[in-house]
Amino acid sequence: MTEINPYIKLFFGLLLALLGLGYIYKPEAIERINRLIKETFLNDSYVALHRRHWGLLLLLLGVLLIYMGLARLRGW
């Protein structure tokens, strides 16, 4: 079975954690990105109503991936 490179886990973990913090603490930055991307799940009303849910989910996924990557690198 192939294993995922721990550096990839760290990268995506940090990316998701930063995105999660952005949803929680800087919703105006997410709304600016939203205007550029214009995907279905990122419309302004959705971000305003569900920013904390998405932020918490992304933050938890980010922390999990960071832990998995560090555990793999350090042999925990």
DASULKA-V420481 format. One record per backbone hydrogen bond with DSSP energy under -0.5 kcal/mol. NH is the residue of the N-H (numbers start at 1). CO is the residue of the C=O. If there is no record, write none. Layout:
<<NH;CO> <NH;CO>>
This chain:
<<8;5> <9;5> <10;6> <11;7> <12;8> <13;9> <14;10> <15;11> <16;12> <17;13> <18;14> <19;15> <20;16> <21;17> <22;18> <23;19> <24;20> <25;21> <26;21> <26;22> <29;26> <30;26> <31;27> <32;28> <33;29> <34;30> <35;31> <36;32> <37;33> <38;34> <42;39> <43;40> <47;43> <48;44> <49;45> <50;46> <51;47> <54;50> <55;51> <56;52> <57;53> <58;54> <59;55> <60;56> <61;57> <62;58> <63;59> <64;60> <65;61> <66;62> <67;63> <68;64> <69;65> <70;66> <71;67> <72;68> <73;69> <74;70> <75;71> <76;71>>
